[in-house]
Amino acid sequence: MHYQTASWGNYVAASRNNGMVGVGVDPLERIERLASENAVVIFSISSCCMCHAIKRLFCGMGVNPAVHELDEDPLGKDLERALIRLLGTSSVVPVVFIGGKLVGTMDRVMACHINGTLVPLLKEAGALWL
């Protein structure tokens, strides 16, 4: 994982896949497992500006999401295809899970932020204590 704590704040870098972990596991099952391991999980691509923005949003709120960079995971393409099937869209990143539940992509997260439902979701998941 490559990230800059000085400009980002902090987030939990997901452990790097060594190419063997997860082999033979259904990608949707892997997504479900990864999404349930932390209060906030973001599936991202390291060069995506929308992914950068969503990570900044959460870090700015004091939330430390686990970030899985699909382009840095040997099985990332399989996970990306599974996320496309899960969401039913062709534009898949960033994808956010809160409390193990799918929130959605950038538009859904921003809608929740604007309408005031994001903070209660984060508190319920234990990601925010304010």
Salt bridges, closest charged atoms under 4 A:
GLU37 OE2 - ARG33 NH1 2.86
GLU69 OE2 - LYS55 NZ 2.71
GLU72 OE1 - ARG16 NH2 3.64
ASP73 OD2 - ARG30 NH2 2.81
ASP78 OD1 - ARG81 NH2 2.50
GLU80 OE1 - LYS77 NZ 3.73
